[in-house]
Amino acid sequence: MSDSILQLHKISKVFIMGKSKNPRKALRALQELHHAYEGAVKQHDDSHASRLLKQLDRAQQLFTKELYDESYEAGTGKSLKKRIDKGFVVHALSDINLTIKPGELVAIMGPSGSGKSTLLNMLGLLDEPTAGRISVNGKDITAIKPRELPNIRSHELGFVFQSFNLITTLTALENVMLPLRYANVDRRARREKAKKALEQVGLGSRLHHLPSELSGGQQQRVAIARSIVNNPSVVFGDELTGELDTKMTREVMGLIQKLNRAGQTFVIVTHNPEVAQYCKRVIYMRDGKIDKDANVSAPRVA
């Protein structure tokens, strides 16, 4: 068993904008090299996989330094045609190293455009990095094919969003049962697990209410119940109190702290300093990098 849930090693994310032909060709070369590495791992060809991984790491690092010709050559052994590109490259994340351990309650903060949401997408396996590696419970995700990622997300990760994302025609119980259906849990077990999750968040008496019959705070509690029903290793919250008033925010963070004390790990992206005060660790992002990573000696108790 790994002593960490998630590890990001030298993660960078680059977005290519406009007609930037050489960067796009270099990026495609990286993707092809990555697929070759996946194939070598799947075939248990450890020696070849090790060589490909070193080649991939080298090409990725050159790419993130905007050395696209050199990156292409490192990945393919060929040269790119020299040209003046009409476009630009956005470095959303640069050289991120981050470990999330069991039992943590982490807030990620930073101004708009700092890379918070992109970092959350990396942690939640919702997007692929341009460079670097991601491990989940000690398993290197770099070597996993994209079609296998939904299964990992379904069993290992939970998500709570600002707008609740509840299906309006389903009851609270039915909304919480949905992830279990996609995890191929039988209907009777789905019902029991969903009921237990709703009881954990204090909604045992609201099982058959529609979202329209619940307050904003109650709807977010349903969303939290849905996120924990599969017993995930970590739950991610994306501005989960963004649509709640101060009182509801305090109540929801009280619930988060209660679940955290019971062992559930949380990572929360927020603009709200008040939310961060309830967390055990706060990560500050700026310009695509971790500007500060600090443990909180005495988190506020909701």
ZABASE-434331 format. One record per residue (C-alpha): x, y, z. Coordinates in Angstrom, 2 decimals. Layout:
residues N
<dolo><px>X</px><py>Y</py><pz>Z</pz></dolo>
...
END
This chain:
residues 302
<dolo><px>0.00</px><py>0.00</py><pz>0.00</pz></dolo>
<dolo><px>1.36</px><py>3.40</py><pz>-0.98</pz></dolo>
<dolo><px>1.74</px><py>6.06</py><pz>1.73</pz></dolo>
<dolo><px>0.31</px><py>8.61</py><pz>-0.72</pz></dolo>
<dolo><px>-2.96</px><py>8.75</py><pz>-2.64</pz></dolo>
<dolo><px>-1.80</px><py>11.04</py><pz>-5.41</pz></dolo>
<dolo><px>1.63</px><py>12.10</py><pz>-6.60</pz></dolo>
<dolo><px>2.41</px><py>14.64</py><pz>-9.31</pz></dolo>
<dolo><px>6.02</px><py>14.57</py><pz>-10.51</pz></dolo>
<dolo><px>7.30</px><py>17.50</py><pz>-12.58</pz></dolo>
<dolo><px>3.86</px><py>18.11</py><pz>-14.12</pz></dolo>
<dolo><px>3.53</px><py>20.75</py><pz>-16.84</pz></dolo>
<dolo><px>0.53</px><py>21.61</py><pz>-18.98</pz></dolo>
<dolo><px>0.82</px><py>23.64</py><pz>-22.17</pz></dolo>
<dolo><px>-1.99</px><py>24.87</py><pz>-24.42</pz></dolo>
<dolo><px>-1.13</px><py>25.70</py><pz>-28.05</pz></dolo>
<dolo><px>-3.11</px><py>28.62</py><pz>-29.44</pz></dolo>
<dolo><px>-3.43</px><py>29.75</py><pz>-33.05</pz></dolo>
<dolo><px>-1.47</px><py>28.45</py><pz>-36.03</pz></dolo>
<dolo><px>1.63</px><py>27.15</py><pz>-34.28</pz></dolo>
<dolo><px>2.63</px><py>24.28</py><pz>-36.58</pz></dolo>
<dolo><px>5.95</px><py>23.24</py><pz>-35.06</pz></dolo>
<dolo><px>4.63</px><py>23.13</py><pz>-31.47</pz></dolo>
<dolo><px>1.66</px><py>21.07</py><pz>-32.66</pz></dolo>
<dolo><px>3.93</px><py>18.64</py><pz>-34.53</pz></dolo>
<dolo><px>6.18</px><py>18.33</py><pz>-31.48</pz></dolo>
<dolo><px>3.11</px><py>17.68</py><pz>-29.29</pz></dolo>
<dolo><px>1.84</px><py>14.96</py><pz>-31.65</pz></dolo>
<dolo><px>5.29</px><py>13.36</py><pz>-31.51</pz></dolo>
<dolo><px>5.04</px><py>13.34</py><pz>-27.71</pz></dolo>
<dolo><px>1.64</px><py>11.67</py><pz>-27.88</pz></dolo>
<dolo><px>2.90</px><py>8.99</py><pz>-30.27</pz></dolo>
<dolo><px>5.90</px><py>8.32</py><pz>-28.03</pz></dolo>
<dolo><px>3.56</px><py>8.06</py><pz>-25.06</pz></dolo>
<dolo><px>1.43</px><py>5.48</py><pz>-26.89</pz></dolo>
<dolo><px>4.58</px><py>3.48</py><pz>-27.69</pz></dolo>
<dolo><px>5.47</px><py>3.55</py><pz>-23.99</pz></dolo>
<dolo><px>1.95</px><py>2.35</py><pz>-23.06</pz></dolo>
<dolo><px>2.35</px><py>-0.54</py><pz>-25.51</pz></dolo>
<dolo><px>5.73</px><py>-1.58</py><pz>-24.08</pz></dolo>
<dolo><px>4.32</px><py>-1.56</py><pz>-20.54</pz></dolo>
<dolo><px>1.30</px><py>-3.61</py><pz>-21.59</pz></dolo>
<dolo><px>3.58</px><py>-6.17</py><pz>-23.25</pz></dolo>
<dolo><px>5.75</px><py>-6.28</py><pz>-20.10</pz></dolo>
<dolo><px>8.80</px><py>-5.32</py><pz>-22.12</pz></dolo>
<dolo><px>10.48</px><py>-3.60</py><pz>-19.16</pz></dolo>
<dolo><px>13.75</px><py>-2.83</py><pz>-20.89</pz></dolo>
<dolo><px>12.10</px><py>-1.17</py><pz>-23.88</pz></dolo>
<dolo><px>9.60</px><py>0.63</py><pz>-21.64</pz></dolo>
<dolo><px>12.44</px><py>2.05</py><pz>-19.54</pz></dolo>
<dolo><px>14.23</px><py>3.38</py><pz>-22.65</pz></dolo>
<dolo><px>11.02</px><py>4.90</py><pz>-24.00</pz></dolo>
<dolo><px>10.24</px><py>6.55</py><pz>-20.65</pz></dolo>
<dolo><px>13.65</px><py>8.24</py><pz>-20.56</pz></dolo>
<dolo><px>13.17</px><py>9.39</py><pz>-24.16</pz></dolo>
<dolo><px>9.66</px><py>10.66</py><pz>-23.32</pz></dolo>
<dolo><px>10.84</px><py>12.54</py><pz>-20.24</pz></dolo>
<dolo><px>13.60</px><py>14.22</py><pz>-22.25</pz></dolo>
<dolo><px>11.27</px><py>15.24</py><pz>-25.09</pz></dolo>
<dolo><px>8.62</px><py>16.51</py><pz>-22.65</pz></dolo>
<dolo><px>11.04</px><py>18.67</py><pz>-20.71</pz></dolo>
<dolo><px>12.38</px><py>20.23</py><pz>-23.91</pz></dolo>
<dolo><px>8.80</px><py>20.93</py><pz>-25.02</pz></dolo>
<dolo><px>7.90</px><py>22.73</py><pz>-21.79</pz></dolo>
<dolo><px>10.98</px><py>24.94</py><pz>-22.28</pz></dolo>
<dolo><px>9.54</px><py>25.89</py><pz>-25.71</pz></dolo>
<dolo><px>12.39</px><py>24.07</py><pz>-27.48</pz></dolo>
<dolo><px>9.98</px><py>22.50</py><pz>-29.94</pz></dolo>
<dolo><px>12.49</px><py>21.56</py><pz>-32.65</pz></dolo>
<dolo><px>14.73</px><py>19.89</py><pz>-30.05</pz></dolo>
<dolo><px>11.73</px><py>18.15</py><pz>-28.46</pz></dolo>
<dolo><px>10.60</px><py>16.78</py><pz>-31.83</pz></dolo>
<dolo><px>14.11</px><py>15.53</py><pz>-32.58</pz></dolo>
<dolo><px>14.41</px><py>13.91</py><pz>-29.14</pz></dolo>
<dolo><px>11.10</px><py>12.13</py><pz>-29.65</pz></dolo>
<dolo><px>11.47</px><py>11.07</py><pz>-33.27</pz></dolo>
<dolo><px>15.13</px><py>11.36</py><pz>-34.26</pz></dolo>
<dolo><px>14.03</px><py>13.67</py><pz>-37.09</pz></dolo>
<dolo><px>14.25</px><py>17.43</py><pz>-37.63</pz></dolo>
<dolo><px>11.43</px><py>19.93</py><pz>-38.08</pz></dolo>
<dolo><px>11.34</px><py>22.41</py><pz>-40.91</pz></dolo>
<dolo><px>12.27</px><py>25.89</py><pz>-39.71</pz></dolo>
<dolo><px>9.31</px><py>28.29</py><pz>-39.85</pz></dolo>
<dolo><px>7.87</px><py>31.36</py><pz>-38.19</pz></dolo>
<dolo><px>4.71</px><py>30.29</py><pz>-36.40</pz></dolo>
<dolo><px>1.63</px><py>32.50</py><pz>-36.11</pz></dolo>
<dolo><px>0.35</px><py>31.68</py><pz>-32.68</pz></dolo>
<dolo><px>1.40</px><py>31.38</py><pz>-29.06</pz></dolo>
<dolo><px>1.74</px><py>28.87</py><pz>-26.26</pz></dolo>
<dolo><px>0.15</px><py>29.15</py><pz>-22.79</pz></dolo>
<dolo><px>1.95</px><py>27.50</py><pz>-19.88</pz></dolo>
<dolo><px>-0.94</px><py>26.66</py><pz>-17.55</pz></dolo>
<dolo><px>1.21</px><py>24.56</py><pz>-15.20</pz></dolo>
<dolo><px>5.00</px><py>24.50</py><pz>-14.86</pz></dolo>
<dolo><px>7.05</px><py>21.82</py><pz>-13.09</pz></dolo>
<dolo><px>4.51</px><py>20.90</py><pz>-10.39</pz></dolo>
<dolo><px>5.57</px><py>18.43</py><pz>-7.69</pz></dolo>
<dolo><px>2.78</px><py>17.56</py><pz>-5.27</pz></dolo>
<dolo><px>1.82</px><py>14.70</py><pz>-2.94</pz></dolo>
<dolo><px>-1.62</px><py>14.14</py><pz>-1.40</pz></dolo>
<dolo><px>-1.62</px><py>11.77</py><pz>1.58</pz></dolo>
<dolo><px>-4.50</px><py>9.85</py><pz>3.19</pz></dolo>
<dolo><px>-6.53</px><py>11.87</py><pz>5.67</pz></dolo>
<dolo><px>-5.56</px><py>15.30</py><pz>4.36</pz></dolo>
<dolo><px>-7.97</px><py>18.22</py><pz>3.99</pz></dolo>
<dolo><px>-6.32</px><py>20.49</py><pz>1.41</pz></dolo>
<dolo><px>-7.37</px><py>23.85</py><pz>-0.02</pz></dolo>
<dolo><px>-5.95</px><py>25.10</py><pz>-3.33</pz></dolo>
<dolo><px>-6.11</px><py>28.90</py><pz>-3.70</pz></dolo>
<dolo><px>-4.89</px><py>31.55</py><pz>-6.11</pz></dolo>
<dolo><px>-6.08</px><py>34.37</py><pz>-8.37</pz></dolo>
<dolo><px>-7.95</px><py>33.73</py><pz>-11.63</pz></dolo>
<dolo><px>-5.58</px><py>32.31</py><pz>-14.22</pz></dolo>
<dolo><px>-3.14</px><py>30.99</py><pz>-11.62</pz></dolo>
<dolo><px>-3.61</px><py>27.35</py><pz>-12.65</pz></dolo>
<dolo><px>-5.95</px><py>26.15</py><pz>-9.89</pz></dolo>
<dolo><px>-8.53</px><py>24.54</py><pz>-12.19</pz></dolo>
<dolo><px>-5.86</px><py>23.03</py><pz>-14.43</pz></dolo>
<dolo><px>-4.17</px><py>21.53</py><pz>-11.37</pz></dolo>
<dolo><px>-7.52</px><py>20.09</py><pz>-10.25</pz></dolo>
<dolo><px>-7.97</px><py>18.56</py><pz>-13.70</pz></dolo>
<dolo><px>-4.56</px><py>16.89</py><pz>-13.36</pz></dolo>
<dolo><px>-5.29</px><py>15.58</py><pz>-9.87</pz></dolo>
<dolo><px>-8.73</px><py>14.34</py><pz>-10.94</pz></dolo>
<dolo><px>-7.36</px><py>12.65</py><pz>-14.09</pz></dolo>
<dolo><px>-9.67</px><py>14.81</py><pz>-16.20</pz></dolo>
<dolo><px>-6.86</px><py>15.98</py><pz>-18.50</pz></dolo>
<dolo><px>-3.44</px><py>14.69</py><pz>-19.56</pz></dolo>
<dolo><px>-0.26</px><py>16.59</py><pz>-18.67</pz></dolo>
<dolo><px>2.08</px><py>17.76</py><pz>-21.40</pz></dolo>
<dolo><px>5.01</px><py>16.58</py><pz>-19.29</pz></dolo>
<dolo><px>5.53</px><py>14.68</py><pz>-16.06</pz></dolo>
<dolo><px>3.92</px><py>11.70</py><pz>-14.36</pz></dolo>
<dolo><px>0.89</px><py>11.10</py><pz>-12.14</pz></dolo>
<dolo><px>0.56</px><py>8.21</py><pz>-9.69</pz></dolo>
<dolo><px>-2.63</px><py>7.06</py><pz>-7.95</pz></dolo>
<dolo><px>-2.08</px><py>4.83</py><pz>-4.91</pz></dolo>
<dolo><px>1.38</px><py>4.02</py><pz>-6.21</pz></dolo>
<dolo><px>0.23</px><py>3.16</py><pz>-9.74</pz></dolo>
<dolo><px>1.81</px><py>5.15</py><pz>-12.58</pz></dolo>
<dolo><px>-1.04</px><py>6.56</py><pz>-14.66</pz></dolo>
<dolo><px>1.39</px><py>7.44</py><pz>-17.46</pz></dolo>
<dolo><px>1.31</px><py>3.85</py><pz>-18.64</pz></dolo>
<dolo><px>-2.49</px><py>3.51</py><pz>-18.59</pz></dolo>
<dolo><px>-4.55</px><py>3.91</py><pz>-21.73</pz></dolo>
<dolo><px>-7.11</px><py>6.76</py><pz>-21.67</pz></dolo>
<dolo><px>-10.04</px><py>4.34</py><pz>-21.98</pz></dolo>
<dolo><px>-9.05</px><py>2.80</py><pz>-18.63</pz></dolo>
<dolo><px>-9.13</px><py>6.11</py><pz>-16.75</pz></dolo>
<dolo><px>-12.94</px><py>6.29</py><pz>-16.20</pz></dolo>
<dolo><px>-12.74</px><py>3.07</py><pz>-14.19</pz></dolo>
<dolo><px>-10.03</px><py>4.54</py><pz>-11.96</pz></dolo>
<dolo><px>-12.00</px><py>7.77</py><pz>-11.52</pz></dolo>
<dolo><px>-15.14</px><py>5.80</py><pz>-10.69</pz></dolo>
<dolo><px>-13.51</px><py>3.76</py><pz>-7.92</pz></dolo>
<dolo><px>-10.76</px><py>6.01</py><pz>-6.57</pz></dolo>
<dolo><px>-11.98</px><py>9.59</py><pz>-6.99</pz></dolo>
<dolo><px>-15.07</px><py>11.58</py><pz>-6.02</pz></dolo>
<dolo><px>-16.14</px><py>15.02</py><pz>-7.29</pz></dolo>
<dolo><px>-18.30</px><py>17.85</py><pz>-5.90</pz></dolo>
<dolo><px>-19.03</px><py>20.91</py><pz>-8.02</pz></dolo>
<dolo><px>-20.18</px><py>24.47</py><pz>-7.39</pz></dolo>
<dolo><px>-23.50</px><py>24.04</py><pz>-9.20</pz></dolo>
<dolo><px>-24.32</px><py>20.69</py><pz>-7.49</pz></dolo>
<dolo><px>-24.90</px><py>18.93</py><pz>-10.86</pz></dolo>
<dolo><px>-27.89</px><py>16.97</py><pz>-9.57</pz></dolo>
<dolo><px>-30.38</px><py>15.48</py><pz>-12.02</pz></dolo>
<dolo><px>-33.57</px><py>17.43</py><pz>-11.38</pz></dolo>
<dolo><px>-35.97</px><py>14.57</py><pz>-12.19</pz></dolo>
<dolo><px>-34.32</px><py>12.14</py><pz>-9.74</pz></dolo>
<dolo><px>-34.74</px><py>12.02</py><pz>-5.97</pz></dolo>
<dolo><px>-31.82</px><py>12.52</py><pz>-3.59</pz></dolo>
<dolo><px>-31.54</px><py>8.74</py><pz>-3.20</pz></dolo>
<dolo><px>-31.58</px><py>8.14</py><pz>-6.96</pz></dolo>
<dolo><px>-28.96</px><py>10.85</py><pz>-7.56</pz></dolo>
<dolo><px>-26.61</px><py>9.24</py><pz>-5.05</pz></dolo>
<dolo><px>-27.21</px><py>5.79</py><pz>-6.54</pz></dolo>
<dolo><px>-25.99</px><py>6.85</py><pz>-10.00</pz></dolo>
<dolo><px>-22.21</px><py>6.38</py><pz>-9.52</pz></dolo>
<dolo><px>-22.86</px><py>2.90</py><pz>-8.15</pz></dolo>
<dolo><px>-24.79</px><py>1.99</py><pz>-11.27</pz></dolo>
<dolo><px>-21.81</px><py>2.92</py><pz>-13.44</pz></dolo>
<dolo><px>-19.60</px><py>0.88</py><pz>-11.09</pz></dolo>
<dolo><px>-21.83</px><py>-2.17</py><pz>-11.82</pz></dolo>
<dolo><px>-23.14</px><py>-2.49</py><pz>-8.25</pz></dolo>
<dolo><px>-26.45</px><py>-4.42</py><pz>-8.10</pz></dolo>
<dolo><px>-29.61</px><py>-2.41</py><pz>-7.43</pz></dolo>
<dolo><px>-30.25</px><py>-3.60</py><pz>-3.86</pz></dolo>
<dolo><px>-26.68</px><py>-2.81</py><pz>-2.82</pz></dolo>
<dolo><px>-26.88</px><py>0.54</py><pz>-4.63</pz></dolo>
<dolo><px>-29.93</px><py>1.51</py><pz>-2.63</pz></dolo>
<dolo><px>-28.39</px><py>0.53</py><pz>0.71</pz></dolo>
<dolo><px>-25.08</px><py>2.28</py><pz>0.04</pz></dolo>
<dolo><px>-26.81</px><py>5.46</py><pz>-1.18</pz></dolo>
<dolo><px>-29.10</px><py>5.51</py><pz>1.86</pz></dolo>
<dolo><px>-26.10</px><py>5.15</py><pz>4.17</pz></dolo>
<dolo><px>-24.24</px><py>7.97</py><pz>2.40</pz></dolo>
<dolo><px>-27.24</px><py>10.30</py><pz>2.72</pz></dolo>
<dolo><px>-27.53</px><py>9.44</py><pz>6.41</pz></dolo>
<dolo><px>-23.82</px><py>10.31</py><pz>6.80</pz></dolo>
<dolo><px>-24.50</px><py>13.83</py><pz>5.51</pz></dolo>
<dolo><px>-27.62</px><py>14.29</py><pz>7.66</pz></dolo>
<dolo><px>-30.25</px><py>13.74</py><pz>4.97</pz></dolo>
<dolo><px>-31.70</px><py>10.42</py><pz>6.08</pz></dolo>
<dolo><px>-35.16</px><py>12.03</py><pz>6.20</pz></dolo>
<dolo><px>-34.88</px><py>13.54</py><pz>2.70</pz></dolo>
<dolo><px>-34.23</px><py>10.39</py><pz>0.64</pz></dolo>
<dolo><px>-37.21</px><py>10.82</py><pz>-1.66</pz></dolo>
<dolo><px>-37.09</px><py>14.59</py><pz>-2.13</pz></dolo>
<dolo><px>-36.35</px><py>16.09</py><pz>-5.54</pz></dolo>
<dolo><px>-33.57</px><py>18.72</py><pz>-5.80</pz></dolo>
<dolo><px>-36.24</px><py>21.44</py><pz>-6.20</pz></dolo>
<dolo><px>-37.60</px><py>20.47</py><pz>-2.78</pz></dolo>
<dolo><px>-34.23</px><py>20.97</py><pz>-1.09</pz></dolo>
<dolo><px>-32.33</px><py>24.10</py><pz>-0.03</pz></dolo>
<dolo><px>-28.98</px><py>24.98</py><pz>-1.61</pz></dolo>
<dolo><px>-27.10</px><py>23.58</py><pz>1.36</pz></dolo>
<dolo><px>-29.12</px><py>20.36</py><pz>1.26</pz></dolo>
<dolo><px>-28.49</px><py>19.97</py><pz>-2.47</pz></dolo>
<dolo><px>-24.76</px><py>20.30</py><pz>-1.83</pz></dolo>
<dolo><px>-25.05</px><py>17.66</py><pz>0.89</pz></dolo>
<dolo><px>-26.63</px><py>15.33</py><pz>-1.67</pz></dolo>
<dolo><px>-23.73</px><py>16.06</py><pz>-4.02</pz></dolo>
<dolo><px>-21.25</px><py>15.28</py><pz>-1.23</pz></dolo>
<dolo><px>-23.08</px><py>12.03</py><pz>-0.46</pz></dolo>
<dolo><px>-22.84</px><py>11.11</py><pz>-4.15</pz></dolo>
<dolo><px>-19.10</px><py>11.82</py><pz>-4.09</pz></dolo>
<dolo><px>-18.41</px><py>9.51</py><pz>-1.12</pz></dolo>
<dolo><px>-20.81</px><py>6.67</py><pz>-1.91</pz></dolo>
<dolo><px>-18.08</px><py>4.64</py><pz>-3.67</pz></dolo>
<dolo><px>-15.67</px><py>5.08</py><pz>-0.74</pz></dolo>
<dolo><px>-13.15</px><py>6.93</py><pz>-2.94</pz></dolo>
<dolo><px>-9.54</px><py>7.50</py><pz>-1.91</pz></dolo>
<dolo><px>-10.00</px><py>11.27</py><pz>-2.34</pz></dolo>
<dolo><px>-12.86</px><py>13.70</py><pz>-3.01</pz></dolo>
<dolo><px>-12.27</px><py>16.86</py><pz>-5.06</pz></dolo>
<dolo><px>-14.36</px><py>19.97</py><pz>-4.51</pz></dolo>
<dolo><px>-14.43</px><py>22.67</py><pz>-7.20</pz></dolo>
<dolo><px>-15.70</px><py>25.87</py><pz>-5.53</pz></dolo>
<dolo><px>-18.19</px><py>23.67</py><pz>-3.66</pz></dolo>
<dolo><px>-19.44</px><py>26.58</py><pz>-1.53</pz></dolo>
<dolo><px>-19.52</px><py>29.10</py><pz>-4.38</pz></dolo>
<dolo><px>-23.31</px><py>29.27</py><pz>-4.51</pz></dolo>
<dolo><px>-23.89</px><py>29.17</py><pz>-0.74</pz></dolo>
<dolo><px>-24.27</px><py>31.98</py><pz>1.79</pz></dolo>
<dolo><px>-22.02</px><py>32.31</py><pz>4.84</pz></dolo>
<dolo><px>-24.21</px><py>30.19</py><pz>7.11</pz></dolo>
<dolo><px>-24.55</px><py>27.38</py><pz>4.55</pz></dolo>
<dolo><px>-20.82</px><py>27.54</py><pz>3.82</pz></dolo>
<dolo><px>-20.07</px><py>27.00</py><pz>7.50</pz></dolo>
<dolo><px>-22.50</px><py>24.06</py><pz>7.65</pz></dolo>
<dolo><px>-21.05</px><py>22.40</py><pz>4.55</pz></dolo>
<dolo><px>-17.47</px><py>22.86</py><pz>5.78</pz></dolo>
<dolo><px>-18.55</px><py>21.41</py><pz>9.13</pz></dolo>
<dolo><px>-19.75</px><py>18.33</py><pz>7.27</pz></dolo>
<dolo><px>-16.49</px><py>18.16</py><pz>5.29</pz></dolo>
<dolo><px>-14.50</px><py>18.31</py><pz>8.54</pz></dolo>
<dolo><px>-16.68</px><py>15.57</py><pz>10.08</pz></dolo>
<dolo><px>-16.12</px><py>13.26</py><pz>7.09</pz></dolo>
<dolo><px>-12.41</px><py>14.12</py><pz>7.13</pz></dolo>
<dolo><px>-12.13</px><py>13.16</py><pz>10.81</pz></dolo>
<dolo><px>-13.67</px><py>9.82</py><pz>9.83</pz></dolo>
<dolo><px>-10.83</px><py>9.32</py><pz>7.34</pz></dolo>
<dolo><px>-12.06</px><py>10.82</py><pz>4.05</pz></dolo>
<dolo><px>-9.43</px><py>12.81</py><pz>2.15</pz></dolo>
<dolo><px>-10.50</px><py>16.09</py><pz>0.49</pz></dolo>
<dolo><px>-8.87</px><py>18.50</py><pz>-1.95</pz></dolo>
<dolo><px>-10.86</px><py>21.73</py><pz>-2.41</pz></dolo>
<dolo><px>-10.27</px><py>24.48</py><pz>-4.98</pz></dolo>
<dolo><px>-11.61</px><py>27.78</py><pz>-3.70</pz></dolo>
<dolo><px>-11.43</px><py>31.56</py><pz>-4.02</pz></dolo>
<dolo><px>-12.88</px><py>31.92</py><pz>-0.51</pz></dolo>
<dolo><px>-10.30</px><py>32.49</py><pz>2.26</pz></dolo>
<dolo><px>-12.94</px><py>31.47</py><pz>4.82</pz></dolo>
<dolo><px>-13.14</px><py>27.98</py><pz>3.28</pz></dolo>
<dolo><px>-9.34</px><py>27.65</py><pz>3.40</pz></dolo>
<dolo><px>-9.40</px><py>28.42</py><pz>7.15</pz></dolo>
<dolo><px>-11.21</px><py>25.13</py><pz>7.75</pz></dolo>
<dolo><px>-8.50</px><py>23.11</py><pz>5.98</pz></dolo>
<dolo><px>-5.36</px><py>21.45</py><pz>7.35</pz></dolo>
<dolo><px>-3.16</px><py>22.45</py><pz>4.43</pz></dolo>
<dolo><px>-3.32</px><py>25.34</py><pz>1.98</pz></dolo>
<dolo><px>-1.60</px><py>25.42</py><pz>-1.43</pz></dolo>
<dolo><px>-1.28</px><py>28.81</py><pz>-3.13</pz></dolo>
<dolo><px>-0.96</px><py>28.91</py><pz>-6.93</pz></dolo>
<dolo><px>0.50</px><py>31.76</py><pz>-8.99</pz></dolo>
<dolo><px>1.42</px><py>31.84</py><pz>-12.68</pz></dolo>
<dolo><px>1.06</px><py>28.08</py><pz>-13.08</pz></dolo>
<dolo><px>3.36</px><py>27.25</py><pz>-10.18</pz></dolo>
<dolo><px>2.99</px><py>26.40</py><pz>-6.50</pz></dolo>
<dolo><px>3.86</px><py>29.67</py><pz>-4.79</pz></dolo>
<dolo><px>3.36</px><py>28.40</py><pz>-1.24</pz></dolo>
<dolo><px>2.42</px><py>25.09</py><pz>0.39</pz></dolo>
<dolo><px>1.74</px><py>25.36</py><pz>4.11</pz></dolo>
<dolo><px>0.24</px><py>23.20</py><pz>6.85</pz></dolo>
<dolo><px>-2.31</px><py>24.95</py><pz>9.09</pz></dolo>
<dolo><px>-1.46</px><py>24.42</py><pz>12.77</pz></dolo>
<dolo><px>-4.97</px><py>25.15</py><pz>14.06</pz></dolo>
<dolo><px>-7.70</px><py>24.97</py><pz>11.39</pz></dolo>
<dolo><px>-10.94</px><py>26.78</py><pz>12.14</pz></dolo>
<dolo><px>-13.65</px><py>24.43</py><pz>13.45</pz></dolo>
<dolo><px>-17.05</px><py>24.84</py><pz>11.77</pz></dolo>
END
